[in-house]
Amino acid sequence: MPDQQNIHITPKEIEQLVIARLLVLPEGKKISIGSEGEFTKNELIDRVKQGDELGKKMIEVELDYLRSLKDITKDILADE
């Protein structure tokens, strides 16, 4: 297993990960992003690709989610 501290993920790879996660959202549904409004998954994907403020926020939210998932998993495994 590789040393986790030596893993480097590029900004492009992070963008691709966020887009992949957005692609699995259901078609025809809108996602509410606070005071920004409602967006389809394709609109969010476009914003991530553009790298505008909303796109950056989506990346930040997804990374926070993945970090918390990792921490929860680590805690559960530690309790076993």
Secondary structure per residue as TSV (DSSP state, phi and psi in degrees):
chain	resnum	aa	ss	phi	psi
A	1	M	-	360.0	131.4
A	2	P	-	-67.9	151.1
A	3	D	-	-65.3	116.2
A	4	Q	G	-62.9	-25.7
A	5	Q	G	-75.9	-14.7
A	6	N	G	-98.5	4.1
A	7	I	-	-81.4	127.8
A	8	H	-	-120.3	123.9
A	9	I	-	-110.4	129.1
A	10	T	-	-77.6	158.7
A	11	P	H	-56.3	-35.8
A	12	K	H	-65.0	-40.0
A	13	E	H	-66.2	-37.6
A	14	I	H	-64.8	-43.6
A	15	E	H	-58.7	-44.9
A	16	Q	H	-63.7	-37.3
A	17	L	H	-64.1	-45.5
A	18	V	H	-63.6	-42.9
A	19	I	H	-62.6	-42.0
A	20	A	H	-61.5	-39.9
A	21	R	H	-67.9	-38.2
A	22	L	H	-67.5	-34.0
A	23	L	H	-61.7	-25.4
A	24	V	T	-85.4	-4.8
A	25	L	S	-66.8	150.4
A	26	P	-	-64.7	146.3
A	27	E	T	-70.8	151.0
A	28	G	T	78.6	-0.8
A	29	K	-	-102.0	149.4
A	30	K	E	-109.8	146.6
A	31	I	E	-110.0	127.6
A	32	S	E	-87.6	126.6
A	33	I	E	-115.9	81.9
A	34	G	G	47.1	-132.6
A	35	S	G	-80.4	-3.2
A	36	E	G	-72.8	-26.7
A	37	G	E	116.6	-165.0
A	38	E	E	-108.7	142.4
A	39	F	E	-138.6	146.5
A	40	T	E	-78.7	166.1
A	41	K	H	-62.8	-36.2
A	42	N	H	-66.9	-36.3
A	43	E	H	-64.7	-41.0
A	44	L	H	-66.2	-40.5
A	45	I	H	-60.7	-44.1
A	46	D	H	-60.1	-40.9
A	47	R	H	-67.9	-37.6
A	48	V	H	-63.4	-44.7
A	49	K	H	-63.9	-37.3
A	50	Q	H	-69.8	-28.3
A	51	G	T	74.7	25.3
A	52	D	-	-77.5	-176.4
A	53	E	H	-60.5	-41.5
A	54	L	H	-66.4	-40.5
A	55	G	H	-61.4	-42.0
A	56	K	H	-64.8	-37.9
A	57	K	H	-65.2	-39.9
A	58	M	H	-61.9	-41.8
A	59	I	H	-62.4	-45.0
A	60	E	H	-60.8	-44.4
A	61	V	H	-63.3	-45.5
A	62	E	H	-63.6	-42.0
A	63	L	H	-65.5	-40.2
A	64	D	H	-61.5	-42.1
A	65	Y	H	-61.3	-48.1
A	66	L	H	-64.3	-38.0
A	67	R	H	-63.9	-43.1
A	68	S	H	-67.2	-36.9
A	69	L	H	-61.6	-42.2
A	70	K	H	-62.0	-44.5
A	71	D	H	-64.9	-41.7
A	72	I	H	-63.7	-43.5
A	73	T	H	-62.2	-43.1
A	74	K	H	-61.5	-41.6
A	75	D	H	-64.6	-42.4
A	76	I	H	-64.1	-44.6
A	77	L	H	-66.3	-32.8
A	78	A	H	-68.4	-27.7
A	79	D	H	-78.9	-14.5
A	80	E	-	-76.5	360.0
